[in-house]
Amino acid sequence: MHSMEKTSYGRSQSRLRQHNINVVIAKIKQDQPITKREIATKTGLSFAKVNSISITLTNLGLINEIGKAESGGGRPSAIYQINPNFGYTIGCELSHKKISTIIVDLNGKIHSKNSVKFDIQEGKESLLLKILDSIHIEIDKSDKIKQKIIGIGIAVAGLVNPQNGMSTPFPHLVNWGDIPLKKIIEDEFGLFCYVENVANSAALAELNYGVKKNADNILAVNVGSGLGLGIVLNRSLYIGATGSAGEFGHITVDENGPLCMCGNVGCLETMASTTSVVNRAKSMLDKQVVSSLLTMSDNDIDRIDFKMICESALQGDKLSFNLLDEMGRNLGEGIVTLINLLNPQMIIIGGEIFCAKDILLQPILTVVQKRALEIPRKKAEVMFSALGSNAGLMGAVIPVMEHFYSALPKQISTETD
Ligand SMILES: [Zn+2]
């Protein structure tokens, strides 16, 4: 009886220590570089506890001392950070035309980046092989990094079920059915894998690595061939009842508008996606509108893509500029709805449209200024992502890191008990 009580007491002590380790790691991650004294003050844990946990984490190699902080008169205190090279995460993004991969360290620094294009007509087997190959190539780049990979995060430009890692069919990818991506990746590499929608990943990246790490309510608008929206409310990702929240591209803006891939007409996506702008450019050129796009594409209008439209607009081409200006106003209309509906602190725009940011921002802001309700508008900052086109990739690795950190205290406790 006595020994049972002791065991139960021991177990709850061990759980408490695990919890405290989590608290210390979270504080270092958030506020690094930081002293032990600051950790104690900010977490409410005693200095002795913080000191003991710091020693454990330093011995493990997860944190390291990177210098001394000047203190008012007393001995300078050591300052700590997460040791970036303790572990690495692979991020992979499947967009509608390419597969991109990165390796980042624990502090979010990108060590390597790569991408391969594919054709949307390719079958799912071929595409899956390309995804696996891309990850293999990334992993095999460095022996030093290879041994320390903690997992693989995948961001998909379509609907996914993050609970089981299934990527569901989406109209932009031909032949892409229900794919158990998580299982396929875990079986292939023997590493933890997390699958997320790319707009949600981008929102997580803005929350963790974006310009204002203290913003609690963030909307990440991802614009490419489709329009995605990642919603962070009170610092948590909101995914809805079945994980599909944020299908912002399919709100109706013109009931007489063009047919959308979803089957409805006049969705925002048909007026503000990169594909819609490319199609508009092509149809204007068919009507003999003068534009430098013709020379840029060697008179082959099938070669025109969104990047070409960006470049010609920045060089002063009137058609391209007007198309982007119109795209900006359409996006602005959608963003007005988001501001009125969700009262966010920040709306951060990214994705394939990033190359046109200098042209798009003004019409977006003009529409927001004119049409959004005054109270939420005054609070909402609308801007392009500081993470450039990397936001989706940077966000893909975050759930993997969270999984790694959440499992760590248990491992430490088991080893030392
Ligand atoms: Zn639609």
Residues whose N, C-alpha, C, O or C-beta is under 5 A from the ligand:
A	BS01	ZN	G249 H250 C260 M261 C262 N264 C267
